[in-house]
Amino acid sequence: MLQENLNQVKEKICSACERSGRNSEEVTLLAVSKTKPASDIRELYDAGHRDFGENYIQELREKHEALPKDIRWHMIGHLQRNKVKYIAEYITMIHSVDSLELIQTIEKEAAKHDRVIPVLIEVNVAEEESKFGIRYEEVPAFLEAAAAYPHVRIEGLMTSAPLVGDAEEDRWVFRKLKQLSVDINSKNYNNMKMSVLSMGMSNDYEIAVEEGSTMVRVGTSIFGHRNYQR
């Protein structure tokens, strides 16, 4: 069942790429496995899937210990600075960087393991008070300051669009973040390359792909609805 759901999402990504003249290989599908058991992840792993997204550090640590070590784990939830040390050794990418203080902590913990950690800057494009992320207009100055840390590699931008009834209403959010990445690349900010756009979830990933997303974070459409009684 889970594999069928995964394949359906992949097919929809391919269709969205066809509609927008893109190659589907440009888009990475993160299976967002928060609150789901390791057995569910194992089922998709056995089917060949390797990229998984988690929101909670404790859950991520437990699953990392229990599952094969070639899984590519992505931290997509809000990350507290005192929790970075628990994932610095193995995390594939941190999507939710929203402060210079967090970058400084990632730098310190990455240096301990002699590795460079890829990160994305979380941008609150829609300026929702309930969401994390830096303001759209603050991104260039943030990138200038963030370039000073050799063990942190900024690879792109991330956003979460407002939850709306019709995903078309969020198209402008994805389009605006895509344009920001294009503007940054054209100005060569400290030789940073905005190669990753993490945008689009279960309710709007097709629209996000049409607007240039290179990484979608899909949970419910693959794993079903979640039980948040943790």
C-alpha positions, 0 to 999 in steps of 0.5 A, spaced: 500 500 500 505 504 501 509 503 495 503 504 491 502 511 494 509 512 493 508 511 486 502 515 485 506 521 488 512 520 483 507 519 477 504 526 479 511 529 479 512 526 472 506 529 470 507 536 473 514 536 470 511 534 463 506 540 464 512 545 465 517 542 460 522 539 466 525 533 467 522 529 473 529 527 475 530 534 477 525 533 483 527 529 489 521 526 493 522 526 500 517 521 504 515 525 510 515 520 515 514 523 522 510 520 527 510 513 523 513 507 525 520 505 522 516 499 519 513 503 514 520 507 512 523 500 512 517 498 507 519 504 502 526 502 503 526 495 501 522 498 495 528 502 493 526 509 496 532 513 500 530 520 502 526 521 508 524 527 512 523 528 519 520 534 524 522 531 531 529 530 533 528 524 538 524 521 533 529 522 527 535 519 532 531 513 534 529 511 526 536 513 524 539 507 530 534 502 527 534 503 520 539 502 514 545 507 514 544 509 507 538 512 508 538 520 507 535 523 512 533 530 512 531 535 518 525 539 515 522 541 522 524 547 526 531 546 529 533 548 536 540 550 537 541 545 543 539 539 538 544 540 533 549 536 536 545 529 536 544 529 528 550 533 526 554 526 524 549 524 519 544 528 517 544 529 509 540 536 509 537 541 514 531 545 511 529 549 516 535 554 518 532 561 520 537 564 524 544 566 524 545 563 531 543 556 528 548 557 523 553 558 528 551 552 532 551 548 525 558 550 524 561 548 531 557 541 531 559 540 523 567 542 525 567 536 530 565 531 525 570 534 520 564 535 515 560 540 511 553 540 512 548 542 507 543 547 509 537 551 506 534 557 508 527 557 510 523 563 508 516 565 510 514 568 503 507 569 505 509 572 512 505 568 516 505 569 524 504 562 525 510 559 521 518 560 522 523 563 517 526 569 515 522 575 511 523 575 504 527 581 503 532 579 509 534 573 505 540 577 501 543 580 507 542 573 511 546 570 505 552 575 506 552 574 513 552 566 513 557 565 508 563 566 513 562 559 516 566 553 512 562 547 515 555 550 513 554 550 505 547 553 503 544 550 497 538 553 496 531 555 499 525 552 503 518 555 504 511 552 506 505 555 503 499 557 507 494 551 507 488 553 503 482 550 500 485 550 493 492 549 491 492 554 486 492 560 491 499 558 493 502 558 486 504 565 487 508 563 493 512 558 489 513 563 484 516 568 488 521 563 492 523 561 485 524 568 482 528 569 489 533 563 487 534 566 480 536 573 483 541 570 488 544 566 482 545 572 478 548 576 483 553 570 485 552 572 492 559 569 495 559 564 490 553 561 493 549 556 488 541 556 489 540 549 486 535 546 491 528 549 492 524 545 497 517 547 496 511 543 496 507 538 500 501 533 500 496 538 498 500 543 493 506 539 491 504 538 483 503 546 483 510 547 487 513 542 481 510 546 476 513 553 479 520 550 479 521 546 486 526 541 486 525 537 492 518 536 495 516 534 502 510 529 502 507 525 508 500 524 508 499 522 501 504 517 502 503 514 509 496 516 510 494 521 516 498 522 522 496 520 529 499 526 533 498 523 540 506 522 541 
